[in-house]
Amino acid sequence: MKKVTITDIAKQAQTSPTTVSRVLNNTEYPVSVELRERILSAVRELGYVVGSPVRKKSGTEHRDIGVIMPNITNVFYPQTVLGIESVIADSGYNILLFNTLRSKKREQECLQLLYERQVKGVIISAVDNTIDNLSKYLSSGMKFVLLDQLIEDGSGCPSLNFDSRRGARMAIKHLAARGHKRIAFATTPLTRWTREETFKGYKEALAIADIDFDPSLVFVASQEHEGMSSNYEVEVGKKLALEFYSKGCPATAILCVNDMVAFGVIKELSNLGVRIPTDVSIIGFDDIPLAEVFIPSLTTVRYPAYDTGKLAAMLLLDNINSSLGPFSLNMKMDPVFVERCTVRDLTQG
């Protein structure tokens, strides 16, 4: 896409580029209401990105890249950032880290701020599952690497994804082989591509194991929420565990969408007198560092967060430094099943 300029805006609004510039940089500039609306309408229609009025000094170059994460209270994301930093530290670039708290509005504000700072590129685990938020920045020349998101629209953005569907199949296969026939699924809202993939893998594996899918065994948080000081995903796990217990759910095992939710489930069920794994088996996702030291240590599906961050940083630097223009590459990370202490083998009585 050709970068939209002030001249393009002026042509569509039937005015001069000077007037457009003054209106965009000075909200009090005296023009008619009709002309101001024509200019702003052209800005919206053409997707013009309004930049910062403060420009870089002549002869200097910004050496920043942006990293946008949805939730740094989940240890998975700081591990990813550490992987990014291990590559960026020796590249001469600086990292600007943003936490969107799973807000599309905040995500858009972060992108605009990074654009105004004239960053070279951005690694983003996006809340928005469309290209809409990124398209106008792509057209202006910003480079992106997508994490945990698959956008098949020819955007030219490299992406790194985890094979969540396969990971879920591995988890259910492990449970079925140990005699579990009633397996529940506990998750935050199914609003992200990775969560939907995990849920699909859960259902596929049940079919493979000749176990009927039972919607009453699916526990989904009612809304997405993140606070600056709250541990949202652990709290979700605790609430879903309470729902599981209060309904007298007959499941002998629960597959959780990630380790943080699994910790919340185990904590609440233990408080209610349910023994893990004697009464209910639990499997998580991610294998964050806490999973091994948690009591009981968590059986989970490993997603290599640190290595993912390293690869994302390498891809972004290649994209920034490439003279061939943007390139599209989708890399899928294979899961590894990690057996620990939260699954009971029912075949052993």
C-alpha positions in Angstrom: 0.0 0.0 0.0 1.2 3.5 -0.8 1.9 5.7 2.2 -0.9 8.3 2.6 0.4 11.9 2.7 -0.9 15.2 3.7 -1.1 16.0 -0.1 -3.5 13.1 -0.5 -5.6 14.4 2.3 -5.7 17.9 0.8 -6.7 16.6 -2.6 -9.6 14.6 -1.2 -10.7 17.5 1.1 -10.3 20.0 -1.8 -8.0 22.3 0.1 -4.3 23.0 0.4 -1.7 20.8 2.2 -0.8 23.8 4.4 -4.3 24.0 5.7 -4.5 20.3 6.3 -1.2 20.4 8.3 -2.4 23.4 10.4 -5.7 21.7 11.2 -4.1 18.4 12.2 -1.4 20.1 14.3 -3.5 22.9 15.8 -7.1 22.1 16.9 -7.7 25.9 17.3 -6.7 26.8 13.8 -9.5 29.0 12.4 -11.3 27.2 9.5 -15.0 26.6 8.9 -16.7 23.7 10.5 -17.4 22.2 7.1 -13.8 22.3 5.9 -12.5 20.9 9.2 -15.0 18.0 8.9 -13.9 17.4 5.2 -10.3 17.1 6.3 -11.0 14.8 9.2 -13.3 12.7 7.1 -10.5 12.3 4.5 -8.1 11.3 7.3 -10.4 8.5 8.3 -11.3 7.3 4.8 -7.7 7.2 3.6 -6.3 5.7 6.8 -3.8 8.6 7.4 -1.8 8.1 10.6 -1.4 11.4 12.4 2.2 11.6 13.6 3.8 13.5 16.5 4.4 17.2 15.9 7.9 16.7 17.4 10.2 15.3 14.8 13.6 13.7 15.2 16.7 16.0 14.9 18.6 16.0 11.7 21.3 13.4 11.5 19.8 11.2 14.3 18.1 7.9 14.1 15.7 6.3 16.5 16.9 2.8 17.6 13.8 1.6 19.3 11.6 -1.4 18.8 8.2 -2.0 20.5 7.0 -5.0 22.4 3.3 -5.2 23.1 2.0 -7.9 25.4 -1.6 -8.5 26.6 -0.8 -9.5 30.2 2.5 -9.4 32.0 1.0 -10.9 35.2 1.2 -14.2 33.4 4.8 -15.4 33.8 4.7 -16.7 30.2 4.9 -13.2 28.8 7.9 -12.0 30.9 9.7 -15.2 29.8 9.0 -14.2 26.2 10.3 -10.7 26.8 13.5 -12.1 28.3 14.0 -14.1 25.1 13.5 -11.0 23.0 15.9 -9.0 25.2 18.6 -11.7 24.8 18.7 -11.0 21.1 18.0 -7.2 21.1 20.6 -6.4 23.8 23.5 -6.8 21.3 21.8 -5.3 18.3 22.0 -1.6 19.2 18.2 -1.3 19.6 16.2 -0.4 22.8 13.0 -2.1 23.8 9.9 -0.2 24.6 7.6 -2.6 26.5 3.8 -2.1 26.7 1.1 -4.1 28.6 -2.3 -3.7 27.0 -4.3 -5.4 29.8 -6.2 -7.1 27.0 -7.8 -3.8 25.9 -8.1 -3.2 22.1 -8.3 0.5 22.8 -5.1 0.5 24.8 -3.5 -1.6 22.1 -4.3 1.0 19.5 -3.0 3.8 21.8 0.3 1.9 22.2 0.7 1.5 18.4 0.0 5.2 17.9 2.6 6.1 20.5 5.2 3.8 18.9 4.5 5.3 15.5 5.0 8.8 16.9 8.3 7.7 18.3 9.2 6.4 14.9 10.1 2.9 16.0 11.6 0.6 13.4 9.4 -2.4 14.3 7.1 -4.1 16.8 6.7 -7.6 18.3 3.0 -7.9 19.3 0.8 -10.5 20.9 -2.4 -8.8 19.7 -5.7 -8.6 21.4 -7.4 -7.8 18.1 -7.6 -10.9 15.9 -7.9 -8.9 12.7 -5.3 -6.8 10.7 -7.4 -3.6 11.1 -5.3 -2.2 14.0 -2.0 -2.8 12.2 -2.9 -2.0 8.5 -2.3 1.8 8.6 1.0 1.3 10.3 2.1 -1.3 7.9 1.3 1.1 5.0 3.6 3.7 6.7 6.5 1.2 6.7 6.5 -0.1 10.3 7.6 -3.8 10.5 5.8 -6.3 12.7 6.2 -9.9 14.1 3.0 -11.5 15.4 2.9 -13.8 18.4 0.1 -16.2 19.2 -2.0 -14.9 16.3 -2.7 -16.1 12.8 -3.9 -13.5 10.3 -4.1 -15.0 6.9 -4.6 -11.9 4.7 -1.3 -11.4 3.0 -0.3 -8.7 5.4 3.4 -9.6 5.0 3.8 -10.0 8.8 6.0 -12.9 10.0 4.2 -14.8 12.8 5.2 -17.3 15.5 2.4 -19.6 16.7 2.2 -22.6 19.1 0.4 -25.7 17.9 -2.2 -25.5 20.6 -4.5 -27.9 18.9 -1.9 -30.6 18.9 -0.9 -29.9 22.5 -4.5 -30.3 23.6 -4.7 -33.6 21.7 -1.6 -34.8 23.5 -3.1 -33.9 26.9 -6.4 -35.7 26.3 -4.6 -38.7 24.8 -2.6 -38.9 28.0 -5.7 -38.7 30.2 -7.7 -41.2 28.1 -4.8 -43.7 28.2 -5.0 -43.5 32.0 -8.7 -44.4 32.1 -10.3 -40.9 32.2 -13.6 -40.8 30.3 -15.1 -37.6 31.7 -12.7 -34.8 31.0 -13.6 -31.1 31.6 -12.1 -28.0 30.0 -11.5 -24.8 31.9 -10.7 -21.6 30.0 -10.7 -17.8 29.9 -13.1 -16.4 27.3 -12.6 -18.0 23.8 -11.7 -14.6 22.3 -8.1 -15.4 21.2 -7.0 -17.7 18.4 -4.8 -19.8 20.6 -7.6 -20.5 23.0 -10.0 -21.5 20.2 -7.3 -23.8 18.8 -6.8 -25.5 22.2 -10.6 -26.0 22.5 -10.7 -27.5 19.0 -7.9 -29.9 19.9 -9.8 -30.9 23.1 -12.8 -31.8 21.1 -10.9 -33.6 18.4 -9.0 -35.7 20.9 -12.2 -36.7 22.6 -13.5 -38.0 19.3 -10.3 -39.9 18.6 -10.6 -41.5 22.1 -14.2 -42.4 21.3 -15.4 -40.1 24.2 -18.6 -38.1 23.5 -18.3 -34.4 23.8 -20.3 -33.1 26.7 -20.9 -29.2 26.7 -21.7 -29.4 30.5 -18.0 -30.2 31.1 -16.8 -27.0 29.5 -16.2 -24.1 31.9 -15.6 -20.7 30.3 -15.1 -17.4 32.1 -17.9 -15.0 31.4 -15.7 -12.0 30.6 -12.2 -10.8 29.9 -10.8 -8.5 32.5 -7.3 -7.4 33.6 -6.3 -5.1 36.5 -3.0 -3.5 37.1 -2.5 -5.4 40.4 -4.8 -8.4 40.1 -3.9 -11.9 38.9 -6.7 -12.3 36.5 -6.0 -15.8 35.2 -5.5 -17.4 38.7 -8.7 -15.7 39.8 -10.5 -17.1 36.8 -9.2 -20.6 37.7 -10.5 -20.3 41.2 -14.0 -19.1 40.0 -14.2 -22.0 37.5 -13.2 -24.5 40.1 -15.9 -23.2 42.4 -18.4 -23.6 39.6 -17.1 -27.1 38.9 -17.5 -28.1 42.6 -20.9 -26.4 43.2 -22.4 -28.2 40.2 -21.1 -31.5 41.4 -19.3 -32.0 38.0 -18.6 -35.7 37.5 -15.4 -35.2 35.6 -12.3 -37.0 36.8 -9.9 -34.6 35.0 -9.7 -31.0 33.9 -7.6 -29.6 31.0 -6.9 -25.9 31.7 -6.2 -23.4 28.9 -2.9 -22.4 30.6 -0.8 -23.0 33.8 -2.1 -19.8 35.6 -5.7 -21.0 35.3 -4.6 -24.5 36.4 -3.0 -23.0 39.6 -6.2 -21.2 40.4 -8.2 -24.4 39.8 -5.9 -26.5 42.1 -5.9 -23.8 44.8 -9.6 -23.5 45.0 -10.4 -27.2 44.7 -7.8 -28.0 47.5 -9.5 -25.3 49.7 -12.8 -27.2 49.1 -11.3 -30.5 50.2 -10.8 -32.0 46.7 -7.5 -33.9 46.5 -5.3 -33.4 43.5 -4.8 -35.8 41.7 -6.6 -38.4 43.9 -10.0 -37.0 43.3 -9.4 -34.8 40.2 -6.5 -34.8 37.7 -5.3 -31.4 36.3 -3.3 -30.6 33.2 -2.1 -27.1 32.3 -0.6 -25.4 29.3 2.7 -23.4 28.8 5.1 -25.0 31.4 6.0 -21.7 33.0 8.9 -22.0 35.6 6.4 -22.1 38.5 4.8 -25.3 37.1 7.7 -27.5 38.3 7.9 -26.1 41.9 4.2 -25.8 42.4 2.8 -28.4 44.9 1.8 -30.7 43.5 4.1 -30.1 40.5 1.9 -29.5 37.4 1.6 -31.9 34.5 1.4 -29.6 31.5 2.1 -29.0 27.8 5.3 -27.0 27.2 5.3 -23.9 25.0 8.9 -22.6 24.9 8.3 -18.9 25.8 11.9 -17.9 26.0 12.9 -19.5 22.7 9.8 -18.0 21.1 10.9 -14.5 22.2 14.4 -15.1 20.7 13.0 -16.2 17.4 10.6 -13.3 17.3 13.4 -10.8 17.8 15.6 -12.5 15.1 12.7 -12.3 12.7 12.0 -8.7 13.4 15.6 -7.6 13.0 15.8 -9.5 9.7 12.6 -7.8 8.6 13.9 -4.3 9.6 17.3 -4.8 8.0 16.1 -6.5 4.8 16.4 -4.6 1.6 13.9 -6.9 -0.1 10.9 -5.4 1.6 8.4 -7.1 4.0 8.2 -10.9 4.0 5.5 -13.3 5.2 6.6 -16.4 7.3 4.5 -18.4 9.7 6.4 -20.6 12.1 4.6 -23.1 14.2 6.2 -24.3 17.5 5.7 -28.0 18.4 4.4 -28.8 21.9 6.1 -31.1 24.4 4.1 -33.0 26.9 5.6 -32.8 30.5 4.4 -35.4 32.9 4.6 -34.5 36.6 2.3 -35.1 39.6 -1.2 -33.9 38.9 -2.6 -36.8 36.9 -3.9 -40.0 38.5 -3.7 -43.3 36.6 -7.2 -44.8 37.0 -6.2 -48.0 35.2 -4.1 -48.8 38.3 -7.2 -48.8 40.6 
